[in-house]
């Protein structure tokens, strides 16, 4: 019986360790999914760069300046119906640049935003 108790205690310690590790884990896939959910149909993200300082850099192209404005606003203030957990995911959204491309009548953009890693934990 003592052998079973030792095995049970060891399993409990391992379980507690795994639970602690998973509890601290940041699910970056949720960041990408929520970003995708906020992109209007007229906007394409060509670069999604996750920086070590807790920021995301987004570069891409939109059909118009207005579509880029909508994307910026969606990041800054989520649409109604968005999961309230993700409402505070993005902070300090900054539009770094917008350049009109006359050859294809589109606008290239660069956006940087901070994100809350706490929101990305389950």
C-alpha positions, 0 to 999 in steps of 0.5 A: 500500500505504501508503494501506491501512496508514493506513486500517487504523491508523485503523480499529484506533484507532476499534475500540479506542475503541468497545471501551473505551466499550462496556466501561465501559457500564452496562447498566441494563436488567439491573438492571430485569430482575433486579429483576423476577426477584426480585418475588414474584407477590403484589407489584407495583412501581408506581414504579422510580426510579433515583437518581444516587447509585447507589440505587434506590427501589421503591414499590408494593403487596403483598397481605400484609405477608408478600409484602413481606417475601419481596420484601425478602428476595429483594432482600437475599439472592437465591433459589437458582438466581439467576445468581451474577453478580447475587448481589451486585447489591443492597446495603444494602436498606432497608424505609422504610415499610409501610402497610396499606390497609384499603379493599383489604386490601393493604399499600403499601411503600417500599424503597430499595437500593444497587446495584453498577454494576460488576455491570451491566457486560458 
